[in-house]
């Protein structure tokens, strides 16, 4: 087996940003998109790393995302801030409004960011980690495509509908979880398909509603929510809060709008930011100190906190570099040299 190619975080970030700029994406947006893709690779989240470049290029080649879209902020001075992605990627829209969201949360205790008309492809932990660095707790959620059957059903209706939570910690990485409300992210099934490996039981059903471990049958059928009816209820909540409540597409509408699953979805997203100091102001207690008591007690029992594996992968990658296969390096070379040509149908 060939030895992996090791590349620094900074060098990979520059290469991915160059790929998007050569595909016509405005430099500020290319940087924001590259940042989240390379962060996924750095943290060994392969399903949200450079694997996502091709999907982004496909939607650019199809003309279904605006490469030069400049996010537009609408702020009425209240707790709800809106940023219109204007058909562009979600990440530039979030970063365009992040500082204002954090400022408003500290002013009012609680603030919400509505992201409108964005193309979404990334994990959500970027959002909540960025807000935890501001000393804020936060929730981030969005719909996706209707790949998932509700509990007791067999027809795809819900999205994978991820939800992420972040809590600031002193002198350490924040407490972060980020997961799809489906049993697994759809990208994980796609990676199993590419590798010719069966998926675990309980991830999906085929088109007739029968349990399957065949990734092709799963992609043609329906994924399942985690935790049965409980996961189904949480997934429905995400549809309502980040779709219906915002007046943006829910997962079925996003799928109908794009006309198929070959391209990444366009919809909205919701980010809630909460200032722990505001909520605890009259209690006489420090919420971060109190929270730390719980988190350290969990670790003292030998339990692993969410994202610890990811943070360790990050530490190693920043110290030793990011390992990519020969095929991954060749793909980067091809995209960098040819722009949209390798994916333009």
Number of C-alpha atoms within 10 A of each C-alpha: 3 6 9 14 14 15 16 16 21 12 12 23 20 15 18 23 25 21 25 26 19 18 20 16 23 16 16 15 26 24 21 19 24 25 20 23 27 27 20 24 23 26 22 20 17 17 20 22 20 24 18 18 21 16 16 20 24 21 22 23 18 13 10 17 24 19 21 17 18 19 25 16 17 13 13 9 8 10 18 17 20 20 21 21 25 20 20 26 29 28 27 21 27 25 16 19 21 19 14 16 26 25 15 22 23 20 13 14 19 22 23 22 22 23 29 27 23 27 26 21 21 18 24 24 22 21 22 28 24 19 27 25 16 16 23 25 25 26 23 25 28 29 34 30 27 23 26 30 24 23 16 10 12 20 19 20 21 28 30 29 28 21 23 22 24 26 24 25 19 11 6 7 15 24 21 22 19 20 18 23 26 28 19 20 19 21 14 15 25 17 16 17 18 11 9 12 13 14 21 14 11 15 22 32 26 21 17 11 15 13 19 22 18 21 25 18 18 26 19 15 23 29 33 29 29 19 14 14 13 13 19 22 16 19 27 18 16 27 27 17 18 25 25 14 13 18 13 24 27 29 27 18 19 24 24 14 13 16 11 12 14 11 18 23 28 30 27 28 28 23 26 23 29 25 25 21 17 15 13 14 11 8 9 7 11 12 17 16 12 10 15 16 11 11 16 12 12 13 11 10 8 8 11 12 14 13 17 15 13 15 16 13 18 21 14 14 20 15 11 13 19 23 18 16 13 13 11 15 16 12 17 19 13 15 24 19 14 14 19 23 14 15 17 12 8
